[in-house]
Amino acid sequence: MTDTGQRPEQNGQVADAVKGNWVDTLAPVSTRPYLRLSRADRPIGTWLLLLPCWWGLMLATLHTGTATLYDAWIALGCAIGAFLMRGAGCTWNDITDRDFDGSVERTKSRPIPSGQVTVKGAVIWMVAQALISFGILLTFPPAAILMGVIALVPVAIYPFAKRFTWWPQAFLGIAFNWGALLAWVAHTGSLDWPPVLLYLAGIAWTLFYDTIYAHQDTEDDALIGIKSTARLFAENSPRWLRNFLMATVMLMALAILLALLPNGNPLQLVLALAAPWAMGWHLAWQLRRFDADDHEGLTRIFRSNRDAGLIPVLFFALCLLA
């Protein structure tokens, strides 16, 4: 291939996109700016939104001891909805942050600050994604529909959180892990303590991985007055990350105990409790590799959380077969 001498962002690619992703290589050229706006070139966010949904659904099926074909649709609907709502949320984030993104090295190549998409076009794209996602939500039970509508509140607030609090990662956790509650309600019809504890475990997990991710932008954020847990914790970040790791493991384990002790057999209980234990080891592996000055390494650690979040899915699936 001939070297044109152009940087990726000069071809419309976003600086921190996955190299060789399908958006930049296979998608029609006219759709690429909008797919980039939805972060389709960086699929990790969709995984991080989807995985708590699958945790909640699978723990609910273990709790009730029943799994139906409709549960398969809930799992698929959550997957499609996660892709669409992550896209809508990222579009909303970029609309609200358009004046900041151009001042940050990692984000100045995004579609709005780079001029690939107008604000009006972004708004239309956001609404289209949200409406399709809402259509999927309408196939769920009424209680789950209500949960989905309530989820829009933290999604709307999150982009502004970094302007008024040092804990915007907590707001991200509130928004990104809502699926654990929604999927449980979609299966059982009501809330209970196990999904609430699972939700809190997800928030702790988000604080872990997004604090790591935010360390890439601490210098730029300080210059433009953006707050984050990475800036707040600074050199104490490893200690805080260790606390978030332990909270994730303990809260998930407690959620499993409350869900399975009434009905689960001993083998299911052992397999289920292995989920937070194994996930905790993965997070510990990430923590050992944490280096706040290695931006490429921070990105790799952040993206590895897809595998971390899939660990409970694997163990819960084994429980369903036990």
C-alpha positions, -999 to +999 in steps of 0.1 A: +000+000+000+013+034-009+021+057+021+001+090+016+018+107+045-015+115+060-023+110+097-054+089+104-075+119+115-068+136+081-087+107+065-116+112+089-105+085+113-107+092+150-073+091+168-082+065+194-102+042+172-093+005+169-069+002+140-083-014+109-119-013+123-148-021+101-161+015+100-129+028+085-124-001+061-158-016+051-186+009+059-199+031+030-179+064+031-210+085+036-220+067+067-186+067+084-188+101+102-221+091+118-209+056+128-178+073+142-201+096+162-217+065+176-183+050+185-189+020+162-152+021+155-146+015+192-169-014+202-157-017+238-183+008+250-211-013+236-197-043+254-195-024+287-231-013+284-243-048+273-225-070+298-244-058+329-277-066+310-266-101+305-254-104+341-289-093+353-308-116+330-287-147+337-288-141+375-325-137+373-329-170+354-308-187+381-329-171+408-362-182+394-349-215+380-367-209+347-354-199+312-377-194+282-373-185+246-384-150+255-353-147+276-333-153+245-351-123+229-343-102+260-307-111+256-307-102+219-329-071+224-304-059+250-275-064+226-292-044+198-304-018+223-269-015+238-254-008+204-281+018+196-283+035+230-245+036+234-245+053+200-272+078+210-255+085+243-221+091+226-237+114+201-254+133+229-220+134+247-202+148+216-230+174+211-226+187+246-188+185+246-182+200+212-165+231+226-142+210+248-133+181+224-115+204+201-090+213+229-082+178+239-056+159+218-074+125+220-108+139+210-102+167+186-105+143+156-141+133+166-167+140+139-182+173+153-150+192+163-133+179+131-162+192+110-173+158+096-208+162+111-229+193+119-246+197+152-280+195+135-270+163+117-258+148+150-291+156+167-311+139+140-288+109+142-291+107+180-329+108+178-330+081+151-310+057+172-330+064+203-363+059+185-353+025+171-340+015+206-373+026+221-391+003+196-371-026+209-379-016+245-416-017+238-413-055+233-404-059+269-428-061+299-443-028+312-421-027+343-390-031+321-402-003+298-405+020+327-370+011+338-357+019+304-374+053+303-360+061+338-325+052+325-326+083+302-321+106+333-285+095+341-277+093+304-288+129+299-269+141+330-236+123+325-220+146+299-224+175+323-211+157+354-174+164+347-182+201+349-196+201+384-182+170+402-149+152+406-168+120+402-182+119+367-171+082+365-198+075+391-224+091+369-212+069+340-215+039+362-251+048+371-259+051+334-239+022+320-250-005+345-287+002+345-292-028+323-286-051+352-318-038+368-337-036+335-329-072+324-337-086+359-371-068+358-377-080+322-374-116+334-390-114+368-414-085+366-401-067+397-369-054+414-352-072+443-320-069+463-298-092+441-301-069+410-295-038+431-263-053+446-253-064+411-259-029+398-237-015+426-210-040+417-212-027+381-208+009+393-177-001+412-164-018+381-170+013+360-152+034+385-123+010+382-120+009+344-130+045+336-106+060+361-079+041+343-092+054+310-094+090+322-057+091+331-051+096+293-066+131+295-054+144+328-031+171+314-057+184+288-085+182+314-065+203+339-060+230+312-097+233+303-111+227+338-126+192+333-129+171+365-124+134+368-115+107+393-081+103+376-073+140+384-088+137+419-069+105+429-037+114+410-008+094+424-032+076+449-050+060+420-037+025+425-051+025+461-085+037+449-085+012+420-078-016+445-108-005+466-130-005+435-118-039+426-127-053+460-161-036+460-168-051+426-160-086+438-178-084+472-210-068+459-213-093+430-207-122+454-234-109+478-258-105+449-252-141+439-257-154+474-290-136+478-302-148+444-292-184+447-293-194+483-331-199+484-333-222+454-299-229+438-281-262+442-246-264+457-229-268+423-246-237+409-237-217+439-200-227+437-199-220+399-217-187+403-194-175+431-164-184+410-175-156+386-166-126+408-135-144+421-122-149+385-132-114+374-114-101+404-082-118+393-086-102+359-089-068+374-059-075+396-040-083+364-051-049+350-040-031+381-005-047+380-001-032+345-014+002+353+010+030+344-006+065+344+021+077+319+017+050+294-013+062+273-013+033+249-011+008+278-040+026+295-061+021+263-052-016+262-061-021+298-094-003+294-104-024+263-095-056+282-126-051+304-147-067+277-130-100+287-133-091+324-171-086+320-175-118+300-161-139+328-193-137+349-213-144+317-193-176+312-197-188+348-234-179+349-239-199+316-222-229+332-246-226+362-276-227+339-262-260+325-255-274+359 
